[in-house]
Amino acid sequence: MNQFKTNVEEPVTGADIQNIPFGLFLKKLKAQMKNVFHVRADIDQMAIKRGMPPFVMREIMSLNPLAIGIPKEYGGRGCKMDESISLLAAASYESLALSLTFGINSALFLQPVAKYAQEEAKGPVFSRFLNQQNMGGLMITEPGYGSDALNMQTSFSEYNDQYHLEGTKHWAGLTGWAEYWLLTARERSHSGDLKRDIDFFICDVNSPGQQIVVEEFFENLGLFQIPYGRNRIDVQIPKLQRLIPETTGVKMMLDLLHRSRMQFPGMAMGFVHRLLDESISHTNQRLIGGKTLFTYDQVQQRLAKLQASYTICSAMCANSSEKAGIENDLSMIGFEANSVKSVVTDLMQEAAQSATQLVGAQAYKLNHIAGRSITDSRPFQIFEGSNDILYAQISESLVKMMKKTRESNLFQFLKNFDLTSKSASFLKEMLDFDLNTNLPQRKMVELGQVLGRIVSFEMVVNLGEKGFRTDLINNGLTMLYQEITTLMSSFKHQNQTSVIEDYSDNSSWLNYVRV
């Protein structure tokens, strides 16, 4: 006789999806995640193996969490951004890979389909997500065309009411899993050249002529539960499955990517929250020299920074919930979206490093949440825009805006800029100087790091004004102030060092040992 009883949540279907209060919807999901990750299985053991046991996704998807990314007229919950971000945060508290799986489905597939797909194509797609628990992803990146995605070589040509797409895509999350893909390609002209604009197509791998061949699965360093690989594209896509941009395909892609970047704080929120809770618990239990680790000053400094990251993530989640809905055109908000994505992913990696340092040797294992968090969070600083590139782009945007307004003083510009008007006054002493707009790339990156944190500072101030806990707000602002001070010092330090490519001559230390 089975002595153990597991609390399995009933599937959420039909009208229940739309009518259930969101708080209850989220509560059911959290209970289901607890059941599959801590009762039926041990997530620490699950996390050391590639893929995810079938029952995990089956049980979680039975609650239809992706209904959050589907419009109400198609049976979903209405694509509300606060619900999407809350879903990501709830999932990332348990599993960053699960949260990213939700993020790929919602931000990179369902939301673009809801906004840009032709009406005849939407119904079947959304129906299969709701009734058959299908999944979808996005393929942009190609071998040799990652950061240079605008020059992608995947092409399409029109034949008899269909589009023929050919090319190779790689590093698309959910490779081999998703039933649907958004494929990106450039039109091949009659002369054989590829046009500059980019188009998006819905590919249904279960339909004739739309199968995608996985040529290789990658041994990704982290996020073991998500399959990545290289895909060969040679598909025939019906005309009705082409997305229709409001203006150009590039602008549609920017709207899509900026909206996705604005949702990164959701994935970061639960992740940082979990590492903060784990770190506080561990340091309260661990005894060193007759007292708990929690009482040591350096430990307090690390914990306080972790907690400040929690506050900054909270501020970003609130901000994105108000701004990033699919009803808004985000194609022109690169300054803000790039700031959010780059800063919050830096915070994720720093949180993982700090939690691992606090736990010590026990964390240096794949089956410990702190240790695997290092490799799980690291790619967030790379995909959807490498942070170095995004920081440089932030500075490029600033320089363009300053030239347009003919303002040379950094403080004077930022105090009148809507994303920094409040934070600039707190930081005037550091910002009150004329900016050289002809900066080398390394300085553009450093300036972008500063600007991203000034934008974050503003969001924390805004959250405080809405009534968020004052002590947490103050700690968050203090940490950001310290980071901005450090980064600004580095920015003002002149450094033009470059690598010495042929360095082997006279560079062996052993030749200079005097014994």
N, C-alpha and C positions, 0 to 999 in steps of 0.2 A: 504494500500500500504506500502511495506517495505521501510523505509527510509534509512536503513543501508545496506551498501555493504561490504562484507568481501572479501579479496583478497585470493582466494584459488588457490594454485599452481596446474598447470596441472600435471597429473601423468607423471613420467619419465620412459619410457619403451624402450625395444628393443635396437636399435643402439644408441639411445640418451644416454643411460646409459654410454656407452663406449666413446662416442665422445664429450659429453658436457664437457667444461673446468671445472676443479675441483672448481675453484673460483665461477663459476656460480652454480654448483651443490650445494655447501655449502650455497650460498646466497638463493637459493630456499628453502633449508631445514630450514634455520633460519627464513625465512618469514612464512613458514608453522607452525613452532613451535610458533611463535608470534601469529599467527592466532588462533591456538587451545588452547594456554595457556592464552592468554590475550584478545582475541576478542570474540571467541565463548564461552569461559569458563574462570573462574578465577582460576589460578593454586593454589592460596593460599587456596581456598575452596576445590579444588580438592584434595589437599595434605593431608587433614584431614580424608579422606575416603580410605578404602582399595581397591586395584585394580585401574584400569584406565578406564574411560568411553570408550566404544568401538570406538567412532568416533575419539578419540585422536590417537590411534594406527593405525586406518584405514587411516586417513588423512596423518599421518607422513610416514607410510610404503608405501603409494602410490607413494612416490618419490624414493622408492627402495634404502634407505640409506645403507642397508646391501650388496648391490652390491660391495661396497668397499672391502669386504672380500672374493670376489669370483674371481678366475682366469679369465683372458681375454678369454681364449679358451672356457670357459663355459658361456660367456656372461657378465661377471663382469668387474670391473675396474682394476683388476690385483693385488689385495692384497698388495698395496703399503702402507708401514708403516706410512709414513707422512700423508697420507689421513686417515688412520684408527685413528690415534691419533688426527687429526684435527676434525674428526667426533665426537669423545668422548668429546673433549673440547667444541665444539659448543653446544652439547646436555646438558652438565653439567652446562653451564651458565644458562640454563632455568630449568633443572630438573636433579638432581643427579641420581634419579631412572631411568630416561630414558637413561642417559649415561651408567649406569651399565647394563641396558637391552641390549644396543648396544654392550657393552664390553663382556657380556656373549656370545652373538651370534657370535661375530667376533673372539675374542681371545680364547674362550673356545670351540667353535664348528667349525666355518667355516675355520679358519686358520689350525687347526689340520686335518680337512677333506681334505683341499686342499693339504696339505703336505704328509699325510700318508694314505689316503683312497685308495682302489683299484679303478682303472679307471672305471670299470663297475658300481661302486656305486656312483661315483661323479656326473655324469650327472643328474640322477633323483633328487638328493638332491638339487643341485644348481638351477635346473629348477624350483623346487617348491618354493625356496626362491625368485627367480626373478619374477615368474609369479603368485604365490599364496600367497606371503608374509608370508611364513612359518617362524617359529623360531626354534632355537636349543639351547640346554644347555649341561651341563656336570655334571655327578653324580660321585663323588669320596667319599665324607664324609659319614660315617656310625655312628650309635649310638655306642659310645665307641671307635670309631676309627676316630678321627678328625685329631689331630696332628700326630697320629700313623697310618696314612692312609696306609703305606706300609704293615701293618698287617690286612688289610681289610678282611672281611669274605665272601663277595659276591663271589660266585664261578661260574665256567663254566665247562661244560663237552661237549664233541663232540658226536653228534648222527646224523647219516644219512645226511651228508652235512649241518648240522645246529649245532649251539651252544646253549645249554640250560643254561641260567643264572638264578641264584637264590640268593636272599639276600634282604637286606633292606638298603636304602639310605635316607639321610635326609639333610636338609639345602641346597638343590640345587635351586638356583635362577630360577624363571619361572616355578616352580612346578605347574603342571596342565595346563599350558599355551602352552608350547613348543610342536611342533609336532615331533621334532627330539631330541634325546639325545645321547650323548656319554656316554656309561656305562663302568665302570671299574670293572674288576673282576680278580680273580686268578684261574688258572686251578686246578681242583681237580684230583689228580692222582688216579690210580687204587686201591691204598691202602687206599684212602679216605682222604689223607693229601692234603693241599693246597700248590702248588708250590710257590716259592718266587717271580717270575716275575709277572708283571701286564699287562693285555691286555685291549685294548679299542675296543668297538663295537658300530656301529651306530644302534640305535634303532628307528624305525619309528612307532610311537604309532598308526598310522592309518592303519597299516598292520596286517593281521591275526597273532595271537600268539605273538604280540609285545606290547600289551597294558600294561601300567604301572598303578598300582592301588595306588591312593593317599589315604593313611589311615588317614591322619590328615593334616590340614592346620594350620600353626603356627601363633600366634598373635605376629609377629615380632615388636620389639620396634620402629624401624624406617623403612625408605624405604617402606612406606605403599603401594606404587604402584607395588611392586614386590612380587608375592606370593612365600612363602617358606613352606615346609612341610616335611612329612615322607612318603616315597614311598616303596611299596612292589614290588620287582622285581621277576618275574617268567615268563620269556620270551624265545621264540625260535628265534634266530637270524641267518639268512642265512650266509653262509661262506663268501660271497663276501662283507659283511658289517663289517668284522673285519679289523681294521687298521693294516698296515704292518710297524713295526719299522725298522729303518736302522740297529740297533744292538739289543738292548733289550727294553722291554716295559718300564722298570724303566727309562732308558735314554730318551725314547720318552716322558714320563710324565714330566721329568725335563725340556726338551726342551720346552714343551707346557707351563708349569707353569712359567718358567723363562721369556718366551715371554709375557705371560699375565702380570707378575709383571712389566715388562719394559713398559707396556702400561698404568699402573696406573696413571702416570703423565698426561695423556690425560683427565682422569676423574677428576683429581685434578685441572687441569688448568682452566677450565671454572668455576668450583666451587669456587676456591679462587678468581678468577677475579670478579665474581658476588658479593661475600662478600666484596671485596675491594671497588667496585663501590657503593654498598649499604651503606657501612660504611662512605665513604667520603661524599656521599650525605646527610646522616642523620646528621653527625657532622657539616656540613656546615649550616644546617637549624635549628638545636636545639640550643636555647639560654639558657645559664646558667650564672647567675650573670651579665647580661647585655652584654655578648659577646658569640660568637658561641663556641660550644663544640670543634670545629676544632682547635681553638687557644690554647687550654690547652696542656701543655707539655706532660703529661701522655697520653693524647689522641694521640698526635703526635707519641709518642713511639709505641703505639698499631698499628696505621695506617702504620707506617714505617715498622713494622714487617710483617704486612699483605702484604705490597707491596714487601718486600723482599721475601716472600713466592711465590708471583707471579713471581718474577724473577727466583727463584730456579726452580719452575715448568717449566718455559719456557726453562731453560737450560736442564732439564731432557727430555722434549719433543723433543728438537732438537737432543739430544744424542740418544734417543731411535729410532728416525726416521731413523738415519744412521746405527744403529746396529741390530735392532730387526726384520728385515724382515724374512719371512719364508724360504728364500734361505740360511739362516745362521743356523748353529747348535748352539743353546744356552744352551745345557745341562750342559756345564762346566762353565757357567758364574754366578754361584750362588753368589759369592762375590758382583758383580755389581748389579744383579737383586734384591737381598735381600736388598742391600743398598737403591736402588731406591724405592722399595715398602715400606719399613719401614719408611724411612725419609719422603717421600711425604705424607703418610697417617697420620703421626704425625702432619705434617704441616696443613693438612685438619682439623683435630680436633682442633688444636690450633686456626686456623682461625675462626672456628665456635664459639669457646668459646669467642674469642676477639670481634667478631661482636656482639654477644649477650650482652657482657658486655658494649659495646659502646651504643647500643640501649636502654638497660635497661629493665624495666618491660614490655614494649610493645613487646619485643622479646620473652618473656616467654609464647609463644603460638604456637600451632601446625600450625596455619595459618599465622605465620610470618617466613620468609625465614631463618632468623638468628637462631631462636629457634629450628626449626625442623632440621636445619643443624647439630646440635649437635648429635641428635640421628641418623640422616641419615649417617653421616660420621664415627660414632664410630665403626661400624662393619668392616670398611675398615682396621682397625688396628688388626683385628682378623682373618677374612677369608683369604684364600690362604696363610696361614702361619701367626700365631700369631707373632706380632712384637717382643715380648720378645724372642721367639725361633729364629726368623730370626737374631736378633742382636747377639745372642750367636753363631749362625752358621757363621756369618761374622767373629767373633773373632776366631772360630775354624779353618776357612779357612786361616786366617792370620798366626796363630801359625804353621799350617802345612807348609805353604810356607816359613816361616822364618826358620823352622828346616831344610827344604829341601835345602835352600841356605846357611845354617849355619850362619845366621846373627842374632845377638841378639839385636842390637840397632834399635829401632822402626823407628827413623828418617832415618837412613841409608837404611833400607829396603824400606820405603815408597817413598823415593826420586828416587829410581830405579824401582818402580812399576808403570806400565803404567797408572793405574787409579788414581794415587796420585802424580806423579812426579813433577807437577807444584805446587800443593797446599802444599806439604810438605815443600817447601822452605819458604812459608809465615808463616808456623807454627813451624819452627825448634825449637824455644825456648821451646815449650811445649812438643815436641816429642823426643827430644834428650836424651834418657835414655834407659838402657837395660831392655827389657821387660821380666818379670817373666812369663814363658809360662805355669806354673802350677797354674792357677788362679781358684778360686771358681766360680761357675756358675754366681753369682750376678755380679762379676767383669767382666766376659766374656760378660754379657749383657751390662754393662756400657761401656766397651771398644768398643763393636759393635756400640753403639750409637755414640761414637766419630768417629769411622772409617766411618760410613755411612755419617756423615756430612763432613768429609774430602773428600770423593768421590764427594759429592755434591758441595763442594767448587771448586774442579777441573772442574766440568761441567760448573759452572758459569764463571770461568776463560776462559774456551774454548769458551763459548758463547760471552764473551766480545771481544775476539780476532777476532771473526767473524763480529764485528761491531755493536752488540747490544748496546743500550743506556748506556753510561758510568756512568751516575748518578745512574741508576737503578742497574747496575753491582756493583758499589761501595757500595751501601746500602745493597745489598744481601750478599756481602762478609763480610761486617762489622757485620751483624746479625749472620752469620755463625761463624765468629771468636769469637763472644761473647758466642754463644752456646757451641762451642768446649771448650772454656776456662772454662765455668761452669761445663760441663760434665767431663772434665779432672780433675778438682779439686775434684769432687765426686769420680772419679775412684781412685785417689791417696789416698783418705781418707780411712783408715782401719776400716771396720765395719763388724763384724761377729755376730751381734745380731741374735737371733732366737726366735721364738714364744714360750711362756710358755703355754703349752697346758692346764694344770689344774691350771687356774689362779683365781678361784673364792674365795679361802681362803684369808682373810686379804686384800681384794682389793675393798671394798666398801668405797667410799670417805665419805659417811655419818657418818661412825663410827669414823671419825677423825676430825669432826667439833667441835670446841671449842666455845661455845656461852656463 
